[in-house]
């Protein structure tokens, strides 16, 4: 590494530690979504970077001549997350909040929507695949679009269920049923060789500890264990994952590969999009996917990188989208907005407002998932969450919505 690369790396670690401690102090021992997001962003972005500095093999597609520039981009993103006064701005809560008066209907409906589709999918998968030695792509091909529909909507329905079903008010039978449904979904994902389902553990953890702080010691023990298991699920995916355990652990993020190539292409006079991907994602959101103005960036990237790879094979990167739209200046704007959103929803989560609670669960899963993706993921998932939840509330309340004055704190 060059000295500047060391500086960006260590400065980023310092800022993340500062933000985690500051969040713990602000929320009196509670681990906040923003603290978790900062940690995950550091891991996914600087993991391959650290692997390279330690002499481990990293993905050959990473532009090593642009490591310093990529490190600067990651640092600016982390600085924006850590230093922007998001908790202060989050105090400006909306005056009114949605009230859910008929939660029983929503609980019953969502538990059915959670259990029946995944049982059907698992049964079909076992009947069609059995013990055949198929890889992930081949298994998904057997299941067809049903698999993607299930993986897209199941977490959304789960978050709706958790919003109106506090663990503290669950009886034993409800707890057993809920745990069984989640276990079946996890088993299906493992069978299909999906691994991103592991991120659902974060909103589940916040739901479990909603009325009391998450024990910091358990979090510090649990996060490394979860990361190790996440690494184990990646075994055999590429040569970078076949080395030492530490090398595999550090090579989980694709951000360095995507961002370093985008930096190269911009230098080679790649035209900026000037916000088009964000506008297209917004239009995609409000039309529920019916209108697609541009090619998704993950597909655009794979096609530009190589015609020999599958569309979307590399994913994308959340900071890469800011770069391709506005250049480096887009980074602090994007990550300041992310910090504000995470802080605002968490404030409402602590107060128990339904929409903020739903969006906290949503952000803990989709925002972290989208670190290695693009804003389209966030827009679509947001719309699915809001539409499904509002429909359930309206149906349960015979077409009516009720609001209450929200007290600030």
Residue, then its C-alpha position, 0 to 999 in steps of 0.5 A: x500500500x501507498x502511505x495515502x492508502x494506509x491513511x484512508x484505511x486507518x482513518x476509516x476504521x477510526x471513524x467507524x469506531x467513533x460512530x459506534x461509540x457515539x451511537x452507544x452513548x446517544x442511545x444509552x447502550x443500544x446498537x443502532x442501525x446506523x452503527x451497524x451500517x457503518x461497520x458493514x460498509x467498512x467490512x464489504x468495502x475495505x475487506x478485499x483492500x486489506x486482503x491485498x495489503x496482506x498479500x492474499x489473492x484478490x479478484x483479478x477484475x479489481x483495478x489495482x492501479x486505482x486502489x488509492x482512489x477507491x480508498x479515498x471514495x470509501x473514506x469519504x462515504x464513511x466520513x459522511x456517515x460518521x460525521x453528518x449530524x443525522x441524529x440531530x436532524x432526525x429529531x424533526x419527526x413528522x407530526x402525525x403517525x399511522x395507528x394500527x387498530x386491528x393488528x390481529x388480522x394483519x398477524x393472521x394474514x401475514x403468517x399465512x403468507x409467510x408459511x404457505x408459499x415457502x412450504x410450497x416452494x420447498x416441496x417443489x424444490x425437493x421433488x424436482x431437485x432432490x439430492x442432485x448435485x446442482x449448483x445455485x444457478x441450476x437450482x434456481x433455473x429449476x424453480x423459475x421465477x417463483x424463486x425470485x418472487x419468494x425471495x423478494x416478497x417474503x422478507x417484506x411480509x416478514x417485516x410487516x408481521x414483526x411490525x404488528x407482532x411485538x415479541x413481548x406480546x406473543x404467547x408460546x404457540x405464536x412464538x413456536x409457529x413464527x420460529x418454525x416458519x422462519x426456520x423453514x425459510x432459512x432451510x429453503x435458502x440453504x438448500x437453494x445455496x442462497x446466502x443473503x438470507x443471513x442478513x434477515x438475522x439483523x431485523x430479527x435481532x432488533x425485533x427480539x430486543x425491541x423493548x430492551x438494549x441488545x447486549x453489546x457483548x453478544x453483538x461483539x461475539x455474534x457478529x464475527x460468528x455470523x461473518x464466519x458463517x457467511x464466509x462458509x456459505x461462499x465456499x467454492x464460489x471463486x478462487x479467491x474464496x478457496x484460500x485461507x480462512x482469513x483471505x475468504x473472510x476479507x474477500x466477501x465484498x465486491x465494492x472494490x471491484x466495481x468502484x475501481x473499474x468505474x473510476x477507470x472508466x470515468x478517467x477514460x471519459x465515461x459520461x456521467x448519468x447526472x442522476x438518471x439512475x436515481x430518477x429511473x429507480x424512482x419511476x420504477x418504484x412508483x410504477x411497481x416496475x412497469x416503467x424501466x427507463x434505463x438498464x439496471x446498473x448491475x446489468x450495465x456493469x457486467x455488459x460493459x466489463x465483459x460480454x462473456x459473463x452473465x448479466x448482473x454477475x458482479x452486482x454493483x456498489x452503492x458508492x459506485x452509483x453515486x460516482x457514475x451519476x455525479x462523480x466524487x461530489x455525489x458521495x457525501x450527498x448520498x451517504x448523508x441522506x442514508x445516515x439521516x434516513x437510518x437515524x430518523x427511522x430508528x427514532x420512530x422505532x424507539x417510540x414504537x410508531x408502526x411505519x418507522x418500525x417497519x422501515x427500521x426492519x426494512x433498512x436493516x436488511x435492504x440497506x445493507x444488502x444494497x451496499x453491494x447493489x444500487x438504489x433500485x433495490x432500495x426503491x423497489x423494496x421500499x414501495x413493496x413494504x409500504x404498499x403491502x403494509x398500508x393495504x393490510x392496514x386498510x383491509x383490517x380497518x375496513x378501508x380506513x386509516x387512523x393517525x395520531x399526534x406524534x410527540x417529539x423527544 
